[in-house]
Amino acid sequence: MRDFFREFAVRLFPLLVPGAHVFIATNPLVSHLVYEPLIAAGLEKRGELIRVVHTLRGGDRPKNAHEEFPEISVMPKSCWEPWGLFRKPCEGRVADNLRKWKTGGLRRISATEPFKDLLHASPARGAESVIAPHPSLRPQSLMRRLVRAALPLRDGVLLDPFMGSGATIAAASALGLRSIGIDKDAEFFALASKAVPRLAELAVKDSDAQAR
């Protein structure tokens, strides 16, 4: 995994404009294997977004000994999903970079409320899961918040090189932002191609995810 993300980071870095952000979902057990190669390639770690979600695994008793050790969990039950947040170094100050490259910061939720690193987002269910039956489908209520933050001045192109369900591209489309989606799996690419316009049409309940 470390080798994969090392090559990924080296290939990605030249494609990013100064100040561009990289959002990458992982899990608490392997996040260091993902983050280390990105930092080694020259990206700055800008924090970690915490998605609160209670459907992840963990908390099981010892295998084949659950009756013998009923009060023991092998590991914590995971109730959060970490998203690493990285940035290609800015040219000069953030303000200078925003003027030249249209990025370097994250778009606020509103004039009085900043973008936050704690994200409550329930799993994609109902219409979303029917439209895009993908094992790692993430809800539009989450993806629209991230996409909106990633292009702070609504200028630029959002790239998802592991498009999967198409949720990221759908979020960008819903907010009127330019995007490119790539997936090496032909079956998932076909699924996403059909799902993107339908996911983009969905209304989301979370007000943070609405374009302002």
C-alpha positions as CSV (number, residue, x, y, z in Angstrom):
1,M,0.0,0.0,0.0
2,R,2.8,2.4,0.8
3,D,4.4,1.7,-2.6
4,F,1.2,2.3,-4.4
5,F,0.7,5.7,-2.8
6,R,4.3,6.6,-3.2
7,E,3.9,6.2,-7.0
8,F,0.5,7.9,-6.9
9,A,1.9,10.9,-5.1
10,V,4.9,11.3,-7.4
11,R,2.6,11.2,-10.4
12,L,0.1,13.5,-8.9
13,F,2.3,16.3,-7.6
14,P,3.2,17.8,-11.0
15,L,-0.4,17.9,-12.1
16,L,-1.5,20.1,-9.1
17,V,-1.4,23.9,-9.2
18,P,0.2,25.6,-6.2
19,G,-2.2,25.6,-3.3
20,A,-4.3,22.7,-4.6
21,H,-5.8,20.4,-2.0
22,V,-5.9,16.6,-1.9
23,F,-8.6,14.9,0.1
24,I,-8.1,11.2,0.6
25,A,-10.3,8.8,2.6
26,T,-8.7,6.0,4.6
27,N,-9.2,4.2,7.9
28,P,-7.4,4.5,11.3
29,L,-5.4,1.3,10.9
30,V,-3.7,2.1,7.6
31,S,-3.8,5.9,7.3
32,H,-0.1,6.2,8.1
33,L,0.7,4.1,5.0
34,V,-1.3,6.5,2.9
35,Y,-0.1,9.8,4.4
36,E,3.6,9.1,4.6
37,P,4.2,8.8,0.8
38,L,2.2,11.9,0.1
39,I,4.3,14.0,2.6
40,A,7.5,12.5,1.1
41,A,6.4,13.6,-2.3
42,G,6.2,17.2,-1.2
43,L,2.6,17.7,-0.2
44,E,1.9,19.5,3.1
45,K,-0.4,17.8,5.6
46,R,-3.1,20.4,6.4
47,G,-5.1,18.4,8.9
48,E,-7.4,15.4,9.0
49,L,-11.2,15.5,8.5
50,I,-13.1,13.2,10.8
51,R,-16.3,11.7,9.4
52,V,-18.5,10.4,12.2
53,V,-20.1,7.1,11.0
54,H,-21.3,4.2,13.1
55,T,-21.4,1.4,10.4
56,L,-17.7,0.5,10.3
57,R,-16.3,-2.7,11.7
58,G,-14.4,-3.6,14.8
59,G,-15.3,-4.4,18.4
60,D,-15.5,-8.2,17.9
61,R,-14.6,-10.6,20.6
62,P,-11.6,-13.0,20.1
63,K,-12.3,-15.4,17.2
64,N,-13.5,-18.8,18.3
65,A,-13.3,-17.7,21.9
66,H,-16.1,-15.2,22.2
67,E,-17.8,-17.2,25.0
68,E,-14.5,-17.6,26.9
69,F,-13.8,-13.9,26.8
70,P,-17.2,-12.2,26.6
71,E,-15.9,-8.9,27.9
72,I,-13.0,-8.5,25.5
73,S,-12.9,-6.7,22.2
74,V,-9.9,-7.4,19.9
75,M,-9.9,-3.8,18.7
76,P,-12.1,-0.7,19.1
77,K,-15.2,-0.6,17.0
78,S,-14.5,2.2,14.5
79,C,-17.0,5.1,14.7
80,W,-15.1,7.5,12.5
81,E,-13.5,7.6,9.0
82,P,-10.4,9.7,8.6
83,W,-9.8,11.8,5.5
84,G,-6.3,13.1,5.1
85,L,-6.1,16.7,3.9
86,F,-3.0,17.7,2.0
87,R,-1.9,20.8,0.0
88,K,0.7,21.5,-2.6
89,P,2.8,24.4,-1.2
90,C,1.5,27.8,-2.1
91,E,3.4,30.4,-4.1
92,G,3.9,33.1,-1.5
93,R,1.1,33.9,0.9
94,V,-2.3,32.2,0.7
95,A,-3.8,35.5,-0.5
96,D,-1.2,35.8,-3.3
97,N,-1.9,32.2,-4.3
98,L,-5.6,32.7,-4.3
99,R,-5.2,35.7,-6.6
100,K,-3.0,33.8,-9.1
101,W,-4.1,30.2,-8.8
102,K,-7.6,30.5,-7.3
103,T,-6.8,28.1,-4.5
104,G,-4.8,27.7,-1.4
105,G,-7.6,27.8,1.1
106,L,-10.9,26.1,1.8
107,R,-14.3,27.7,1.1
108,R,-16.1,28.6,4.3
109,I,-19.6,27.3,5.0
110,S,-20.7,30.9,5.3
111,A,-19.3,34.3,6.1
112,T,-19.6,33.6,9.8
113,E,-18.9,29.8,9.8
114,P,-15.6,28.2,8.7
115,F,-15.2,24.8,7.0
116,K,-14.8,22.3,9.9
117,D,-12.9,19.1,10.3
118,L,-15.7,17.2,12.0
119,L,-18.2,15.9,9.6
120,H,-21.4,14.1,10.5
121,A,-22.6,12.1,7.4
122,S,-24.8,9.0,7.5
123,P,-24.2,6.2,5.0
124,A,-25.7,6.6,1.6
125,R,-29.1,4.8,1.6
126,G,-32.4,4.9,-0.2
127,A,-32.3,6.4,-3.6
128,E,-28.5,6.9,-3.6
129,S,-27.7,3.3,-3.0
130,V,-30.2,2.3,-5.7
131,I,-28.8,4.7,-8.3
132,A,-25.1,3.8,-7.5
133,P,-24.8,0.3,-5.9
134,H,-21.1,0.5,-5.2
135,P,-19.4,-0.9,-2.1
136,S,-17.8,2.4,-1.1
137,L,-20.6,4.8,-2.1
138,R,-20.4,8.0,0.0
139,P,-23.4,10.2,0.5
140,Q,-24.0,13.4,-1.4
141,S,-24.5,15.3,1.9
142,L,-20.8,14.6,2.6
143,M,-19.3,14.8,-0.9
144,R,-20.9,18.2,-1.7
145,R,-19.4,19.7,1.4
146,L,-15.9,18.4,0.5
147,V,-16.2,19.4,-3.2
148,R,-17.4,22.9,-2.3
149,A,-14.5,23.4,0.1
150,A,-11.9,22.1,-2.4
151,L,-12.5,24.8,-5.0
152,P,-12.8,27.9,-2.8
153,L,-13.4,30.4,-5.6
154,R,-15.4,28.0,-7.7
155,D,-12.6,28.0,-10.3
156,G,-10.4,25.1,-11.4
157,V,-11.0,21.4,-12.1
158,L,-11.6,18.8,-9.5
159,L,-10.0,15.4,-10.2
160,D,-11.1,12.0,-8.8
161,P,-8.7,9.4,-10.1
162,F,-10.6,6.6,-8.2
163,M,-14.1,7.6,-9.2
164,G,-15.9,4.4,-8.1
165,S,-19.6,5.2,-7.7
166,G,-19.2,8.7,-9.3
167,A,-20.3,10.4,-6.0
168,T,-17.5,13.0,-6.2
169,I,-18.2,13.9,-9.8
170,A,-22.0,14.0,-9.1
171,A,-21.3,16.4,-6.2
172,A,-19.3,18.7,-8.4
173,S,-22.0,18.6,-11.1
174,A,-24.7,19.5,-8.5
175,L,-22.7,22.5,-7.5
176,G,-21.8,23.7,-11.0
177,L,-18.1,22.9,-10.7
178,R,-15.9,21.4,-13.4
179,S,-14.5,17.9,-12.7
180,I,-12.8,14.8,-14.2
181,G,-13.5,11.3,-13.0
182,I,-11.3,8.2,-13.8
183,D,-11.6,4.6,-12.8
184,K,-9.6,1.6,-14.2
185,D,-12.5,-0.8,-13.6
186,A,-14.7,-0.7,-16.7
187,E,-17.8,-2.0,-14.8
188,F,-17.6,0.7,-12.2
189,F,-16.9,3.4,-14.8
190,A,-20.0,2.4,-16.6
191,L,-22.0,2.4,-13.4
192,A,-20.7,5.9,-12.5
193,S,-21.4,7.3,-16.0
194,K,-25.1,6.4,-15.5
195,A,-25.2,7.3,-11.8
196,V,-23.6,10.8,-11.9
197,P,-26.4,12.8,-13.5
198,R,-29.0,11.1,-11.3
199,L,-27.0,11.6,-8.1
200,A,-26.5,15.2,-9.0
201,E,-30.2,15.8,-9.3
202,L,-30.9,14.6,-5.7
203,A,-31.7,17.1,-3.0
204,V,-29.7,16.8,0.2
205,K,-30.9,17.6,3.7
206,D,-27.7,18.9,5.1
207,S,-27.6,22.7,4.6
208,D,-23.8,22.8,4.7
209,A,-23.8,20.9,1.4
210,Q,-25.8,23.5,-0.5
211,A,-24.1,25.9,-2.8
212,R,-24.1,29.4,-1.4
